[in-house]
Amino acid sequence: MEFKDKNILILGLGISGISTAKALYKLGARITVSDLRKEDELKENISQIEGLNIDLLLGTNDVPLDDIDLIVKSPGIPLNIDILKKAYKKNIQVVTDLELAYKINPNANLIVITGTNGKTTTTTLVGEFFKKAGYTTHVVGNIGVGLLWNLVNSNEEDIFVIEASSFQLENTMDFKPKVSLILNITPDHLNWHNTLENYIKAKKKVFINQGKNEFTILNYDDQLLRKMEGEVKSNLIWFSVDNILTKGVYTQDDYIVINDGVKTHKVIKSEDVKILGKHNLENALGAVAIGWIMGLDVDIMKEVLSEFPGVEHRIEYVTTIKGVNFYNDSKGTNPDASTKAIEAIKPPIILIAGGQDKGSDFEDFILAFNDKVKTLILLGETKEKIKNTALKLGFNNIYIVNNMEEAVNKSFEVSESGDNVLLSPACASWDMYSSFEMRGEDFKRAVYRLKEE
């Protein structure tokens, strides 16, 4: 697709918006950026495009569309805002950076990882595989690094490992990565997608255009994903923690193994994978499947798996105070993710949960306590909703607090040596924080203040 002299409107000057603006400017497009935030809120962002001839319309998205050829929206912007409704009426194409990446370079080595949970850990792990193997590797996307600026400055042999959210995938049409991986699907972002069916449809877009020259990797243990087999037109590779497969990546006799359909190859003992929990074993299997079909050496994958510590805010060990261990799982932004964190941590657990309501149901989350959680400390928008669900299910040892410092102090007050305090909110952070990262940092600061006392 030719971008020179095209009039392109970018909605949102966040990480993806900045990367998109710089990339399209380099390709010769005429760019307008609109953001509802005002200039004083965007000083740092604006500084990253300083010197570029880009029109900025800040504090509004009431933008004339008469001459606009294409709109690139930041992933989290809802599809039902007025400016996008006007664009659809004028038949102006609206895309996110994923679709644009494919339009810019359909031959790029794009490996795309999605799913409800585990995306960031798996994306980072796969990136480490390729870096260790000597490839110039770009770990980008929903992980917090802009895709397009990296893409337009890359070489043909570079590898792109992309974490993709349902928001990014929603507005793709022709997008077709070389390798796609869906780790799992459970209800999430229903306040944005409205229904589980819409959410699943968005996730499917990662493989829907792939053909006989591409690969799709799915989790065989996920019933929703197993039902998608008939919709996959590419080379389908399964991975499984619970099942022996005739071909694919799975666990057998306490090893991660690759079965190429003819021979089985041992990769590493499951217990030697450094990241904790069954869910992280699933993440490792998905990553190994990518490495296998991309021709990476098994010994390289083994070495990385034995050393990779995980990523910040995902069951991250913080410190121990008087025999009480503190873990930061702020990335537990839905009930399923937090359930997996509970499964990974040894009891007794003092759990800190609550945050923005995404329309989730918390019954299965409470049932997953399974005598492992001894105390529940709740904060945020959902605190009463979770409390009422817990009481209905017979869990009564609950404290309500107003902020993270109170939550951490209360957790230590009710703890005993040998307890594990786990922040895993089961909710988004946006009721109290700008991101789950900020929430996790606040938790860690509160813990370290406690240690200083």
C-alpha positions in Angstrom: 0.0 0.0 0.0 1.3 3.5 -0.9 1.2 6.0 1.9 3.0 9.0 0.3 0.8 12.1 0.3 -2.1 10.3 1.9 -4.1 12.2 4.5 -4.1 10.0 7.6 -5.8 10.7 10.9 -4.3 9.1 14.0 -6.6 8.9 17.1 -4.7 8.8 20.3 -1.1 9.9 21.1 -0.1 7.0 23.3 2.6 4.4 22.7 1.1 3.1 19.5 0.0 6.5 18.3 3.6 8.0 18.6 5.1 5.0 16.8 2.5 5.1 14.1 2.9 8.9 13.6 6.7 8.6 13.2 6.4 5.6 10.9 3.8 7.2 8.6 5.7 10.5 8.5 8.8 8.6 7.3 6.7 7.0 4.6 5.6 10.4 3.3 2.0 10.6 4.7 0.3 13.9 5.7 -0.6 13.3 9.3 -3.1 14.7 11.8 -3.2 13.5 15.4 -6.2 13.9 17.6 -6.3 13.2 21.3 -8.9 14.1 23.9 -6.1 15.0 26.4 -4.8 18.5 26.4 -1.3 19.7 25.6 -0.2 20.0 29.2 -1.1 16.3 29.7 0.8 15.2 26.7 4.1 17.1 26.9 6.3 14.0 27.1 4.4 12.3 24.2 4.5 15.5 22.0 8.3 15.7 22.6 8.7 12.4 20.9 7.3 13.7 17.6 8.9 17.2 17.9 10.3 18.5 14.6 7.9 16.5 12.5 5.4 18.3 10.4 2.3 16.8 12.1 -0.9 18.6 12.8 -2.1 18.2 16.4 -5.7 18.6 17.4 -5.7 18.2 21.2 -8.6 18.2 23.7 -11.0 17.1 21.0 -11.8 14.5 18.4 -14.2 16.6 16.5 -12.0 16.5 13.4 -13.2 17.3 9.8 -13.0 14.1 7.8 -13.5 15.5 4.3 -10.0 14.9 3.1 -9.1 11.9 5.3 -8.0 8.8 3.5 -7.4 6.5 6.5 -7.9 6.5 10.3 -5.5 4.7 12.6 -7.0 4.4 16.1 -5.2 3.5 19.3 -6.4 0.0 20.3 -8.4 1.0 23.4 -10.6 3.6 21.7 -14.1 2.2 21.5 -15.6 1.8 18.0 -18.9 3.6 18.9 -17.5 7.1 19.4 -19.0 9.8 17.1 -16.0 10.4 15.0 -15.7 6.7 14.0 -19.5 6.6 13.3 -19.0 9.5 10.9 -16.0 7.7 9.3 -17.9 4.6 8.7 -20.7 6.6 7.0 -18.1 8.2 4.7 -16.5 4.7 4.0 -13.2 5.7 5.5 -11.2 2.7 6.6 -10.5 2.5 10.3 -7.6 0.3 11.4 -5.1 -0.3 14.3 -1.4 -0.6 14.0 -1.5 -4.4 13.4 -3.4 -4.0 10.1 -1.2 -1.1 9.1 1.9 -3.2 9.8 0.7 -5.8 7.3 -0.2 -3.2 4.7 3.3 -1.6 5.1 5.2 -4.9 4.9 3.2 -8.1 4.2 6.4 -10.1 4.1 7.7 -9.2 7.5 8.4 -12.0 10.0 5.4 -11.4 12.2 4.8 -13.7 15.2 1.7 -12.7 17.0 0.7 -13.9 20.4 -2.7 -13.4 21.9 -5.1 -14.9 24.5 -6.8 -13.8 27.6 -3.9 -14.5 29.9 -0.2 -15.1 29.6 0.4 -12.9 26.6 3.2 -10.7 28.0 5.1 -13.6 29.7 5.0 -15.7 26.5 5.8 -12.8 24.2 8.8 -11.9 26.3 9.9 -15.5 26.5 9.7 -16.0 22.8 11.7 -12.8 22.3 14.4 -14.2 24.5 14.5 -17.4 22.4 15.2 -15.5 19.3 17.7 -13.0 20.9 19.6 -16.0 22.3 19.6 -17.5 18.8 21.2 -14.4 17.4 18.3 -12.8 15.6 17.6 -9.1 15.6 14.4 -9.3 17.5 11.7 -6.7 18.1 9.4 -7.5 21.1 6.5 -5.1 20.5 2.7 -4.4 20.6 0.5 -4.5 23.6 3.6 -5.3 25.7 4.2 -1.5 25.7 6.5 -0.9 22.7 5.3 0.6 19.5 5.2 -1.7 16.5 5.3 0.5 13.4 8.4 2.6 14.0 10.4 -0.6 14.6 8.9 -2.1 11.4 9.8 0.8 9.1 13.4 0.8 10.4 13.9 -3.0 10.2 15.8 -5.4 7.9 14.2 -8.2 6.0 15.5 -11.0 8.3 14.4 -9.2 11.6 11.9 -11.1 13.8 8.9 -9.3 15.3 7.3 -10.9 18.3 4.0 -9.1 18.9 1.7 -9.2 21.8 -1.8 -8.5 20.4 -4.9 -7.6 22.4 -8.4 -8.2 21.3 -8.7 -4.4 20.9 -5.9 -4.4 18.3 -7.2 -7.4 16.5 -10.8 -6.1 16.3 -10.0 -3.7 13.5 -7.9 -6.0 11.3 -9.2 -7.1 7.9 -6.3 -8.5 5.8 -3.8 -9.0 8.6 -1.9 -12.2 8.2 1.1 -13.1 10.5 3.5 -15.9 9.7 2.8 -17.5 13.0 -0.1 -16.9 15.4 -0.6 -18.3 18.9 -3.7 -18.2 21.0 -2.9 -19.3 24.6 -6.4 -19.4 26.0 -9.8 -17.7 26.0 -11.9 -16.9 29.0 -14.5 -14.1 29.4 -12.7 -10.7 29.5 -13.3 -7.1 28.4 -17.0 -7.8 28.1 -17.7 -4.1 29.0 -15.9 -3.3 25.7 -16.9 -6.1 23.4 -20.4 -6.5 24.9 -20.5 -10.3 24.5 -18.2 -13.2 24.8 -19.0 -14.1 21.2 -17.6 -10.7 20.0 -14.5 -11.1 22.2 -13.9 -14.6 20.7 -14.5 -13.3 17.2 -11.8 -10.6 17.7 -9.3 -13.1 18.9 -9.9 -15.4 15.9 -8.8 -12.6 13.6 -5.2 -13.5 14.5 -5.5 -16.6 12.3 -8.5 -16.1 10.1 -6.6 -15.0 7.0 -3.7 -17.4 7.4 -3.2 -20.1 4.7 -1.0 -23.0 3.8 2.3 -21.1 4.2 1.5 -19.9 7.8 1.2 -21.6 11.2 -1.5 -21.4 13.9 -0.7 -22.6 17.4 -3.6 -23.4 19.8 -4.0 -24.8 23.3 -5.6 -28.2 23.0 -6.6 -28.1 26.7 -8.9 -25.0 26.1 -12.3 -26.3 24.9 -13.1 -23.0 23.1 -9.9 -23.2 21.1 -10.3 -26.9 20.4 -13.6 -26.1 18.7 -11.9 -23.7 16.3 -10.0 -26.5 14.5 -12.4 -26.4 11.5 -11.8 -22.7 11.0 -8.1 -22.9 10.8 -6.8 -22.9 7.1 -3.1 -22.8 8.0 -0.8 -25.4 9.5 -2.3 -26.1 12.9 0.0 -27.0 15.8 -1.4 -28.0 19.2 0.2 -27.7 22.6 -1.1 -29.4 25.8 -0.2 -29.8 29.5 -2.8 -32.5 30.1 -2.9 -34.6 26.9 -0.4 -36.7 24.9 -0.6 -35.5 21.3 0.1 -37.4 18.0 1.9 -34.2 16.9 2.7 -31.0 18.7 4.2 -29.8 22.0 3.2 -31.4 25.3 4.4 -32.7 28.7 5.2 -36.4 29.1 7.0 -38.1 32.0 7.7 -34.7 33.5 9.4 -33.3 30.4 8.4 -30.8 27.8 8.5 -32.7 24.5 8.2 -31.9 20.8 6.5 -34.5 18.7 7.1 -33.8 15.0 4.8 -36.7 14.0 7.7 -39.1 13.6 9.9 -38.7 16.6 9.7 -37.2 20.1 12.3 -34.7 21.2 12.8 -33.8 24.9 13.3 -30.1 25.6 13.5 -29.7 29.4 12.2 -31.2 32.6 9.0 -29.4 33.6 10.5 -28.7 37.1 13.5 -27.0 35.6 11.3 -24.3 33.9 12.0 -21.3 36.2 8.6 -19.5 35.9 6.1 -20.8 38.5 2.7 -22.4 38.0 0.8 -24.6 35.6 -0.3 -21.6 33.6 3.3 -20.7 33.0 4.0 -24.2 31.9 1.3 -23.6 29.3 3.0 -20.4 28.3 6.3 -22.2 28.0 4.7 -24.9 25.7 3.3 -22.2 23.4 6.7 -20.5 23.3 8.4 -23.8 22.5 5.9 -24.5 19.7 6.9 -21.2 18.1 10.6 -21.9 18.5 10.1 -25.4 17.0 8.3 -24.3 13.8 10.7 -21.4 13.3 13.7 -23.8 13.5 15.3 -22.7 16.7 17.8 -25.1 18.4 16.2 -27.1 21.3 19.3 -26.4 23.5 18.8 -22.7 23.1 15.2 -23.0 24.2 16.2 -25.2 27.1 18.8 -22.7 28.3 16.4 -19.8 28.2 13.6 -21.7 29.9 15.9 -22.6 32.8 16.9 -19.0 33.3 13.9 -16.9 32.4 12.6 -15.3 35.6 9.2 -14.1 34.3 8.2 -10.5 33.9 7.3 -7.7 36.4 3.8 -7.7 37.9 3.2 -11.4 37.0 3.5 -13.4 40.3 6.6 -11.3 41.0 8.3 -12.1 44.3 8.8 -8.8 46.1 10.4 -9.5 49.5 10.0 -11.4 52.8 9.2 -9.6 56.1 9.4 -11.6 59.3 8.7 -14.9 57.4 5.8 -13.4 55.4 6.3 -13.5 51.6 4.9 -10.8 49.3 4.0 -11.4 45.7 2.9 -8.8 43.1 0.5 -10.1 40.5 -1.0 -6.8 39.5 -1.4 -8.2 35.9 -4.1 -10.4 37.3 -6.7 -8.2 35.6 -9.5 -10.8 35.4 -10.8 -13.6 37.5 -9.2 -16.4 35.4 -5.7 -14.8 35.6 -6.0 -14.4 39.4 -7.2 -18.0 39.8 -4.0 -19.2 38.1 -2.0 -17.1 40.4 -3.7 -18.6 43.4 -3.0 -22.1 42.0 0.7 -21.2 41.6 1.3 -19.9 45.1 1.6 -22.2 48.1 -0.9 -21.8 51.0 -1.7 -20.1 53.3 -2.5 -17.1 51.1 -3.7 -13.6 52.1 -5.2 -12.3 48.9 -5.5 -8.6 48.0 -8.1 -8.2 45.2 -10.5 -5.7 43.7 -10.5 -2.9 41.1 -12.4 -1.7 38.1 -15.5 -3.8 37.1 -15.2 -5.2 33.6 -18.5 -7.0 33.9 -16.9 -10.2 35.3 -18.5 -12.8 37.4 -16.5 -13.8 40.5 -18.1 -17.1 41.6 -15.5 -19.4 40.0 -12.7 -17.1 41.4 -14.0 -17.5 44.9 -14.5 -21.2 44.5 -10.8 -21.5 43.4 -9.7 -20.4 46.9 -10.1 -24.1 47.7 -8.9 -23.7 51.3 -5.7 -22.1 50.0 -6.8 -18.5 50.7 -7.3 -17.8 54.4 -8.0 -14.0 54.2 -9.4 -11.8 51.5 -8.6 -8.0 51.5 -10.7 -6.0 49.1 -10.4 -2.5 47.6 -11.6 -0.6 44.6 -14.8 -0.4 42.6 -15.6 -4.1 42.9 -14.9 -4.6 46.6 -18.6 -4.9 47.6 -19.4 -7.1 44.5 -16.6 -9.5 45.4 -17.4 -9.4 49.1 -21.1 -10.3 48.4 -20.1 -13.2 46.1 -17.7 -14.5 48.7 -20.2 -14.3 51.6 -22.8 -16.1 49.4 -20.3 -18.9 48.9 -19.4 -19.2 52.6 -16.1 -17.3 52.7 -16.3 -14.8 55.5 -12.8 -13.8 56.5 -12.9 -10.5 54.6 -11.6 -7.0 55.2 -12.6 -3.9 53.2 -9.9 -1.1 52.8 -9.7 2.2 50.9 -6.3 2.1 49.3 -3.2 -0.1 48.6 -1.3 1.0 51.7 -4.2 0.1 53.9 -4.4 -3.3 52.1 -0.7 -4.1 52.6 -0.7 -3.0 56.2 -3.8 -5.1 56.9 -2.3 -8.1 55.2 0.8 -7.9 57.4 -1.3 -7.3 60.5 -3.3 -10.5 60.1 -0.4 -12.6 58.8 1.8 -15.2 60.4 5.3 -16.4 59.5 4.9 -18.8 56.5 2.0 -16.9 54.9 2.1 -15.6 51.4 0.5 -12.2 50.7 -0.6 -12.1 47.1 -1.8 -9.0 45.2 -3.9 -10.5 42.3 -6.8 -8.1 41.8 -9.0 -10.1 39.3 -9.9 -6.7 38.0 -8.6 -3.9 35.8 -6.7 -1.0 37.5 -8.4 2.0 35.9 -10.7 2.9 38.9 -7.7 3.8 41.0 -4.6 3.7 38.7 -3.7 4.6 35.1 -2.3 1.1 34.5 -1.7 -2.3 36.2 2.0 -1.4 36.3 1.2 1.7 38.4 -0.9 -0.5 40.7 1.9 -3.0 41.1 4.5 -0.3 41.8 2.2 1.1 44.5 1.9 -2.3 46.1 5.7 -2.7 46.1 6.2 0.7 47.6 3.8 -0.1 50.4 5.5 -3.4 51.1 9.0 -1.7 51.2 7.7 1.0 53.5 6.4 -1.8 55.8 9.9 -3.4 55.7 11.5 -0.1 56.8 9.3 0.3 59.9 
